[in-house]
Amino acid sequence: MEEFVQHFINGISLGSIYALIAIGYTMVYGILQLINFAHSDVYMIGAFTGYYFGNYISRLGWVTLPSWSAFFFTLACAMLVCGFLGFMIERFAYRPLRKAPKLNILITAIGISLFLEYTGQIVFGADPKVFPNLLNDVELFSSESGNVRISSFDIVILTVSVSLVVILNFIIFKTKLGKAMRATSFNDTWAALMGIPVDRIISYTFVIGSALAAAGGILVGIKYPKIEPLMGVMIGLKAFVAAVLGGIGNLTGAVIGALIMGLAEQFVVGYGSSTYRDALAFGILIVILLFKPAGLLGKFGVEKV
Amino acid sequence: MTTSILSLKNISVNYGNIKALRNISIDVNKGEIISLIGSNGAGKTTTLRTISGILKPVSGEVVFDQQNITGIKPHLLVSRGVSHSPEGRGIFANLTVMENLEMGAYTQNNKAYFEEDLEKVFKLFPRVKERIKQVAGTLSGGEQQMVAMSRALMSRPKVLLLDEPSLGLAPQVVDTIFHIVQEVNKSGMTVLLVEQNAFQALKISHRGYVIETGEIVLSGPAKDLMTNPKVKEAYLGG
């Protein structure tokens, strides 16, 4: 039982990181019907931004490591940088192809992804880097047997992810911007006829999605402090699977899908074999799509005329 | 002396190699209801889409409020006073009725005007008020059309472009819709109405244009068109 609790905690922690990345896939898909393959690499850039920025501010003596201020400054910086990166990717790689066949823009996305990965290898170096020690890991709780431990990292990861998802939900459902995003994702021509600046709304979508991926990058950085330019590949794939699992285009679905993925992965590692942790993601995907082809919360568009 | 608020001057539009509109000219005067009638595929929707900037004409110009608006992007035309309620109602089915109206008022930053306009459309469409919290996709076709028209009015337009508001609606609902178009017009709104339902459209219009395979073949006062033997035969069922 204690073991179960431990795996559950780890699973939720991992799942909430997947969720931050999955949201970006699902938002962009919802608005452009594009699978943004470069998204996982934006997450990687987020982690590296954290690496350089964290080291830089501590070297300059602005903050001492580890500390809360170092963590939050680094988080904010990575989110800003990646938000900007997401904006640039959309503006210069995807927007010129907006009216082109969907396949062209999909291939461009793969191109951007490879571009970021290999530019990353040149600029950052292909060897793994150790993420700066932004926060101290404190054991908050330990059971008598020592089988259940809750570390402060788990709580930080969960708190940051949940807060960001709550803020995002507020933006999407309560603000004018969010309503315009939902209108645009339903039909961009009609949205334009309402006076909604569709291009700007799409830019915001990329900025928000990319900033969340960056937050994911920082959280992974503090928990698993080995980062390298190809770190986005597998986690990006899993986050993407999570988004599809939940019903791509659906925000709540992405979060639920990500939690399922995180939990399932930790349980397989805990009770089965860690060899199968990656195979599991696709196993779950196949099983769910067999029974719910549109994903857990997804709906195939049936339009009433 | 009436003043023209919207005019299309020798507009031609192509879809690839297909000529969708050939050299059409339409004049809409302030305060009028103009109907553009014609059969399926004649170019009615294309005409509206060209006015609102979704399509770019290969030649000719669109003049609105004394300004050339040809090629201006659709979202910029809304704040200038063009409101286009698209074919098939164009409701955001995933949004609530209220959110749909808010989107209609996207360019309206004045909260007091928003409240005022909301009251106005509630008066025109009491049904919309009843449904205000519902997700728009769950409404009936007639109700959706009412939401679409309410939404189009929320931007305080000078010209209302309506694309087949009667499409797929029960005859009784069609009567209501056309009646409200008339009401809106009486309050000073200029309306360009695109319809297949020629008889009912002409009945409430001041003037009309008949479009066939991308060309305007007839135009004149609505009363004359209704008695024109050619129109009668082709669109009014003899």
Boltz contact constraints between the chains, C-beta under 6 A:
constraints:
  - contact:
      token1: [A, 179]
      token2: [B, 99]
      max_distance: 6.0
  - contact:
      token1: [A, 182]
      token2: [B, 94]
      max_distance: 6.0
  - contact:
      token1: [A, 182]
      token2: [B, 95]
      max_distance: 6.0
  - contact:
      token1: [A, 183]
      token2: [B, 92]
      max_distance: 6.0
  - contact:
      token1: [A, 183]
      token2: [B, 103]
      max_distance: 6.0
  - contact:
      token1: [A, 186]
      token2: [B, 92]
      max_distance: 6.0
  - contact:
      token1: [A, 186]
      token2: [B, 94]
      max_distance: 6.0
  - contact:
      token1: [A, 190]
      token2: [B, 86]
      max_distance: 6.0
  - contact:
      token1: [A, 190]
      token2: [B, 90]
      max_distance: 6.0
  - contact:
      token1: [A, 192]
      token2: [B, 74]
      max_distance: 6.0
  - contact:
      token1: [A, 192]
      token2: [B, 75]
      max_distance: 6.0
  - contact:
      token1: [A, 193]
      token2: [B, 74]
      max_distance: 6.0
  - contact:
      token1: [A, 193]
      token2: [B, 84]
      max_distance: 6.0
  - contact:
      token1: [A, 193]
      token2: [B, 86]
      max_distance: 6.0
  - contact:
      token1: [A, 194]
      token2: [B, 103]
      max_distance: 6.0
  - contact:
      token1: [A, 194]
      token2: [B, 104]
      max_distance: 6.0
  - contact:
      token1: [A, 194]
      token2: [B, 106]
      max_distance: 6.0
  - contact:
      token1: [A, 195]
      token2: [B, 75]
      max_distance: 6.0
  - contact:
      token1: [A, 195]
      token2: [B, 78]
      max_distance: 6.0
  - contact:
      token1: [A, 195]
      token2: [B, 106]
      max_distance: 6.0
  - contact:
      token1: [A, 195]
      token2: [B, 107]
      max_distance: 6.0
  - contact:
      token1: [A, 196]
      token2: [B, 75]
      max_distance: 6.0
  - contact:
      token1: [A, 196]
      token2: [B, 106]
      max_distance: 6.0
  - contact:
      token1: [A, 197]
      token2: [B, 75]
      max_distance: 6.0
  - contact:
      token1: [A, 305]
      token2: [B, 88]
      max_distance: 6.0
